[in-house]
Amino acid sequence: MSGAPRHHLERDVVGHAADHLAQGQLARLAARRAFVNLKQTYLLVLEGACGSRADWLRHQVRQAAEPADLWLLRGLVFELLPDTAGRAELQRGLHTLFPPRSALSGFTPLF
């Protein structure tokens, strides 16, 4: 075994390691909270939708285990949403986990 046992290390080294672990844990907690909020946003905007497709989407959202699962469902959910308020709310939720790379503009690519 290399190195000194933990109780022989200087306090600064142990404290720094503990701080680093705490920061990682806080980052994971924040990411999980953002994912749960996005999942709730999906369910909220799908609340008024009717039909078997809406039921299937709600089931898929409930079963989502990570942000990428929700990202893959976004197109189907946007197709199902008739109002712009629900679309805007979902877009804001998506931007919390998947921020746009550049500023949004009114221009679209030609190809």
N, C-alpha and C positions, 0 to 999 in steps of 0.2 A: 504494500500500500504506500503510495507516495503522498508527501505533504503531511502537515501536522493535523491532528484531530481538530474538529471544529472548536472545541473549548480552548484550544491554544492559539487560535487565530486572533488577530487584532480585531477589536470591536468595529473599526471602520469597514473592514472587509466583509464581515458578517452583516453589518447594517446595510451596506451597499447591495449585497446579494438579496437581502430581504426586500429592500426597496424595489429592486429590479423585478423580483417575482410578483410583488404587489401591483406594480404597473402593468405587467402582463395580464394579471388576473382582472384588473380593472378594464383593460382594453377588450378582453374576451367578454366580459359582462356587458360593456357598452355595445359591442357588436351583436350580442344575443338580444339585447333590448331593442336595437334598431330592427333586427329581423322580425321579432314578435310584433312590433309596431306596424311594419309593412304588411305582415300577414293579416293583422286586424284591419288595416286599410283595405286590402283586397276583399275581405269578407264584408266590410261595410258597404263598399260600392256595389258588390254583388247582391246585397240584401234585397233590393227591389226587383231583381231580374227573375223572370219566370221561365219554366220549361226544363226539359231534360238536360239541355246543354248547360244551363245555369247551375242545375243541381250537380252535374258532373264537375264543373269548374269549382264549385264550393268544396266538393269532396277532395279535389286535387290540391286546393289551397290548404285545407286542413291537414293533408298528408305531407305537405312540403316540409322537408327537414333542413334545408339550407337556402340561402338567398338565390342561388342559381335556379332552383326549382321554380321559384316565383318569377324570376326573370323570363324563363321559358314560357310561362303562361300569360305573359303580359299582352301579347298580340290577340289572343282569343278573348281575353277580358275586355280589351279596348273595342273589339268588334261588337261585343254584346252590350256595351254601354251606350244608351241612346242620348244621354244628356252630357253637356260639356262640363258641368260641375263635377260629376263623378270622374270624368276623364282627367280634369285638372287636379283633383285630389289624389288620384292614383299616380299621376305624373310627379307630383310633389313627393309622394311617398317613395317612388322609385329613385328620385334624385338624392334621397338621404343615404341610400346604400350604393347606388350606381350614379355618381355625379357625372354630368356631361363633360366631355374632354375640352370643349371650347365653348365660347359664348354662343347662345342660341341666336340665330338670325332668321329673317324672313325668306332667305334664299335656300333653294334646294339644289342638289347636284343634278346635272343634266343627264347623267348616266348612272 
